[in-house]
Amino acid sequence: MKRLLFLSIVLLASAVDVIAQDGMYFEKRGYTADFFAESIVEPDQWVPWPTANNARQWQSRLSPGKYAALISKAEQYIGYDWPVGKASVFLDYVQDGNRTRYHSLQAARRYALIALVVGELIEGEGRFVNDIVDGIWAISEESFWGVPAHLNLQKRGVGLPDVNDPVVDLFAAQTAQILAWTSYLLADQLDAVHPMIRERIYVEIDRRMFRVIESRPDYRWIGATRKIDDPTLSYARRSFLERRPNNWNPWIGSNLLTCILLLEKDARRRAEFVHQVLGYLGNYLEPFPADGGSDEGTGYWGHAAASTFDSLDLVTRATQNRFRELGDPLIRNMGEFIAKAYIGNGYYINFADASPRSHHSPVLIYRFGKAVDSQIMMSMAAYLAEDSGLADAVPRDRSLLRVLAELFYSKEVIGAEARAPLDEHHWLPDIQVMTSRDNAGTTDGLYLAAKAGHNEESHNHNDVGSFMVFRDGHPAIVDVGSTTYTRNYGNEWVRESAYHNLLPIIDEQGQKKGRKYAARDVQFSTAGDAVVFSQDFADAYGDETGLRSWHRTFRHDKGGSISISDSFEFDELPNSVVLPLILNSVPDLSQAGQVLLTTGKAAGLAVSYDPDKIDVEFEEIGAGDRKVSDRWGGTLYRVLFRLRNPSATGNHEFIIDVGDKLALGEYPSSERGVSR
């Protein structure tokens, strides 16, 4: 009996110890609340930006063109009629799923306030102060600083905001950050109008942010609401088996840290709040892939990895470098992911919900790179700055932190050494994504990006085994990315495997969503001028299809072709197997055994196959969605390769190359898509 009691006590102690690791990522490194109480200094000792009393310091960092453009932008909002947020528009999301009408109205207020604040900071003559006050008051009167789609966080659910149950979402926290910077940088100017203005800012942020977070809500973005409570598993392992926190975590956290560090005068409360928020950030970092890859896609890099940088940079500055976490190799890897994912001509790998042409701030990339000593990031930033007109451009961002940094550091970025991050190949083993291009340092030739992974990734698409191909830096075989976000976005066609490249549709069934629906036997290798990536993605389909194995091998012969070789085995004969391929331009199917792109900048790219075993047709897709049309320049095309006589076992091969080489017979038939 004593032995059983002892064993029970040991197990309980172990369970408590493991559970206690939640939120302990930085605590285990010595960063306690007491550390922050001793280390954090007042804002005037760490904030790098000049206040509105020092407009000349801002002017010295701006080109004449940029200064004039910023003042002109601010002048547009003198006498601004601040738009009213109507309840009827807020209810759009519940009534018809529309997320954009209210969001656009809300964003207009934030952009206006930021423009006015910047105008006053750099001019310093008081011309914009009254309109800034009106903006502060209008925003303070809003019932909810977030967006309708995120009201699922409140107890009463979506609909109208409950002012008695404030919740913290992305845009509420970002609004608080804008007001916090405004209060700090324009303190004297606002107090001269009325002391209640800055008092109101603090009261609203305290009510809507500080007190809510201090109540320790069970938001998923902080790493709470786990379904797996096995005490023998570490937090990182549980996060791996479930959905780990996504970009909401550092995005919100960086804004919360800004507010508490700038506004809170109670040193103990400030220290404990910083400790708490960094505990949440630790929940994000502890299970983060060691290779730094983001399974959310590059479109969210600015709010995921970069907001992690914002958070760590703020605390580093506020502790006068006593907090030293920017030297962690993981943080550097997270930053360099954006360089590894760069294709060329402004395009990035866009698996999941990412946009193919994400407009990441050169200044943000540069600051991040400088902080983690990454030359590839700093050179990339300078390269992007060359084409962005950074010297005179007006930044457009709803983060005042990011806008201030862009104004303050743009000259330094422009003067840095510029180089495009066009490495020959990359392999990210944790998120199982690879890239390969014909020649390092240039976009000339073919570029391949492919993935394995699983179907419970953040912003997940069911896309295990999919890929994309570019020619001379221009899209040819594409990943659609996301469609317009609506209430029913989770069921959108674009997330299904049937709209990803060469992922088989088996008896009209595709891949399934969930962590267990994953690739196996994943391998990556290089040999001479060849890059080889292989996997078996049968498990991504579940049991219903009877698929026992589907082994796929990508092979990129540099300066030659890209091959996709499949071999498969079913428990029983399927009725139909169709493999889709998404193209950026109209395909020409006139020549048997070849799909040829004849229009667009990737014209001449060809996909060869065995016409004796595969029938082919195509259809238009995406034309009805504005986001798809805007991103891809119009309609996309879905080619359907249909196995003519499906068998229980078989194999086939597709060869991707430049059409004129195929037409000239430069490759033997075994390399032109003929099944073996």
Secondary structure, DSSP 8 states (H G I E B T S, - for coil): -HHHHHHHHHHHHHHHHHHTTTT-TTGGGT--HHHHHHH---GGGT--S--GGGHHHHHTTS-HHHHHHHHHHHHTTTT-------HHHHTHHHHH---HHHHHHHHHHHHHHHHHHHHHHHH-SSTTHHHHHHHHHHHHT-S-SS-GGGGGGSTT-SSS--TTS----HHHHHHHHHHHHHHHHTHHHHHHH-THHHHHHHHHHIIIIIHHHHT----GGGT---S---TTS-HHHHHHHS----THHHHHHHHHHHHHHHH---HHHHHHHHHHHHHHHHHHHTTS-TT---TT-GGGTTTTHHHHHHHHHHHHHHTTT-S--TT-HHHHHHHHHHHHTEEETTEE---TT--TT----HHHHHHHHHHTT-HHHHHHHHHHHHHHTTTT-----S-HHHHHHHHHHHHHHHTS-------SEEEETTTTEEEEESSTT---SEEEEEE--EE--TT--S-TT-EEEEETTEEEE---------TTGGG-GGGSGGGSTT--EETTB----EEEEE-EEEEEEEETTEEEEEEE-GGGG-STT-EEEEEEEEEEETTS-EEEEEEEEESS--S-EEEEEEESS-EE--STTEEEE-SSTTTTEEEE--TTTEEEEEEEESTT-HHHHHHHTS-EEEEEEEESS--SEEEEEEEEEEHHHHHTT-S-GGGTT---
